[in-house]
């Protein structure tokens, strides 16, 4: 269950298309939507996109490092038969 919770958090964190379809108010945008919109509005300012991407990945890395043992064990056990 812990691995499923971790994977669901990761999928929800990176969900770009659903957020673009639902959120119309700029104040409610998630970080991935803001980064994608930055490309359109600022004509490819790569330094801003990379800074935003770095900030967006920090929570996922912290979650992975904190729960790495559960992730590895869950993935290893899911591939075993018997």
C-alpha positions as CSV (number, residue, x, y, z in Angstrom):
1,X,0.0,0.0,0.0
2,X,2.9,2.3,0.7
3,X,4.3,1.9,-2.8
4,X,0.9,2.5,-4.3
5,X,0.6,5.7,-2.3
6,X,4.0,6.8,-3.5
7,X,3.3,6.1,-7.1
8,X,-0.1,7.8,-7.0
9,X,1.5,10.9,-5.4
10,X,4.1,11.0,-8.2
11,X,1.6,10.6,-11.0
12,X,-0.7,13.3,-9.5
13,X,2.3,15.6,-9.0
14,X,3.3,15.3,-12.7
15,X,-0.2,15.4,-14.1
16,X,0.0,18.2,-16.7
17,X,-2.9,17.6,-19.0
18,X,-5.6,17.3,-16.4
19,X,-4.5,20.5,-14.7
20,X,-4.5,22.4,-18.0
21,X,-8.0,21.3,-18.8
22,X,-9.4,22.1,-15.3
23,X,-7.6,25.1,-14.0
24,X,-8.4,28.4,-15.6
25,X,-7.3,30.8,-12.8
26,X,-3.6,31.5,-12.9
27,X,-3.4,31.7,-9.1
28,X,-4.4,28.0,-8.9
29,X,-1.9,26.6,-11.4
30,X,0.3,23.8,-10.3
31,X,4.0,24.1,-10.9
32,X,4.2,21.9,-14.0
33,X,1.4,24.0,-15.6
34,X,3.3,27.2,-14.8
35,X,6.5,25.8,-16.3
36,X,4.7,24.7,-19.5
37,X,3.1,28.1,-19.8
38,X,6.4,29.8,-19.2
39,X,7.6,28.3,-22.5
40,X,4.7,29.9,-24.4
41,X,4.8,33.3,-22.7
42,X,8.5,34.0,-22.3
43,X,9.7,32.7,-25.7
44,X,11.9,29.8,-24.4
45,X,13.8,31.3,-21.6
46,X,15.6,28.1,-20.7
47,X,17.1,29.3,-17.4
48,X,13.6,30.0,-16.0
49,X,12.3,26.6,-17.2
50,X,15.2,24.8,-15.6
51,X,14.9,26.7,-12.3
52,X,11.2,25.8,-12.2
53,X,11.9,22.2,-13.1
54,X,14.4,21.9,-10.3
55,X,11.9,23.3,-7.8
56,X,9.2,20.9,-9.1
57,X,11.3,17.8,-8.7
58,X,12.5,18.5,-5.1
59,X,9.3,17.1,-3.4
60,X,9.5,14.0,-5.5
61,X,13.1,13.4,-4.7
62,X,12.5,14.0,-1.0
63,X,9.6,11.5,-1.0
64,X,11.7,8.9,-2.8
65,X,14.7,9.3,-0.5
66,X,12.5,9.0,2.6
67,X,10.6,5.9,1.3
68,X,13.2,4.3,-0.9
69,X,13.2,1.1,1.0
70,X,9.4,0.6,0.6
71,X,9.6,1.4,-3.1
72,X,12.5,-1.1,-3.8
73,X,10.8,-3.8,-1.7
74,X,7.4,-3.3,-3.4
75,X,8.9,-3.4,-6.9
76,X,11.0,-6.4,-6.1
77,X,8.1,-8.4,-4.6
78,X,5.8,-7.6,-7.5
79,X,8.0,-9.3,-10.0
80,X,8.3,-12.6,-8.0
81,X,6.1,-15.6,-8.8
82,X,5.1,-18.2,-6.3
